[in-house]
Amino acid sequence: MKVGDLVREIRGQITELGSDEGEKVGVLVEWDVEEEQLPAAGWVKWHGDFDWSIVYADDIEVISESR
């Protein structure tokens, strides 16, 4: 993962129909990967939110990579 990647949250609630209710999509604006710091964490600017949110690698997946 790197800054500029489009990501989605993978911890949403699953409805009876199997769709992800309230799925968040956003852009990774900061990513810090240090060997001493586990798990890797960063900041995402979610679509529709005013502030950035801290996220962990296990909680998001990349939809589209930046160049």
C-alpha positions as CSV (number, residue, x, y, z in Angstrom):
1,M,0.0,0.0,0.0
2,K,1.2,3.5,-0.7
3,V,-0.1,7.1,-0.6
4,G,-2.7,7.8,-3.3
5,D,-4.1,4.3,-3.4
6,L,-7.9,4.0,-3.5
7,V,-9.0,1.7,-0.6
8,R,-12.1,0.3,1.0
9,E,-12.9,-0.7,4.5
10,I,-13.3,-4.5,4.9
11,R,-14.8,-4.5,8.4
12,G,-18.4,-3.5,7.5
13,Q,-21.5,-5.3,8.6
14,I,-22.9,-8.0,6.3
15,T,-26.7,-7.8,5.7
16,E,-29.0,-10.7,5.1
17,L,-28.6,-10.2,1.3
18,G,-24.8,-10.4,1.7
19,S,-24.1,-6.9,0.7
20,D,-21.7,-4.7,2.7
21,E,-23.9,-2.0,4.4
22,G,-22.2,1.4,4.9
23,E,-19.0,0.4,2.9
24,K,-16.4,3.2,3.0
25,V,-14.2,4.1,0.1
26,G,-11.3,6.6,0.4
27,V,-7.8,7.6,-0.5
28,L,-4.7,6.7,1.5
29,V,-3.1,10.0,2.4
30,E,-0.3,8.8,4.7
31,W,1.2,5.4,5.2
32,D,3.9,4.5,7.8
33,V,5.6,1.1,7.6
34,E,8.5,0.7,10.0
35,E,9.8,-2.7,11.0
36,E,9.5,-1.8,14.7
37,Q,5.9,-0.6,14.3
38,L,3.5,-3.4,13.9
39,P,0.9,-3.5,12.5
40,A,1.4,-1.0,9.7
41,A,-0.9,2.0,10.0
42,G,-1.9,5.1,8.1
43,W,-4.5,7.8,7.4
44,V,-7.4,7.6,5.0
45,K,-9.6,10.4,3.7
46,W,-12.9,8.7,3.4
47,H,-15.4,9.8,0.7
48,G,-18.0,12.0,2.4
49,D,-16.1,12.5,5.7
50,F,-14.6,15.8,6.7
51,D,-11.7,14.4,8.7
52,W,-9.0,11.7,8.0
53,S,-9.2,8.4,9.9
54,I,-6.4,6.2,11.2
55,V,-6.5,2.7,9.7
56,Y,-4.5,-0.5,9.9
57,A,-3.5,-2.8,7.0
58,D,-5.8,-5.6,8.2
59,D,-8.9,-3.3,8.0
60,I,-8.6,-2.1,4.4
61,E,-7.9,-3.4,0.9
62,V,-6.6,-1.6,-2.2
63,I,-9.2,-1.1,-4.9
64,S,-6.9,0.8,-7.3
65,E,-3.2,1.5,-7.0
66,S,-1.8,5.0,-7.6
67,R,1.1,5.4,-10.1
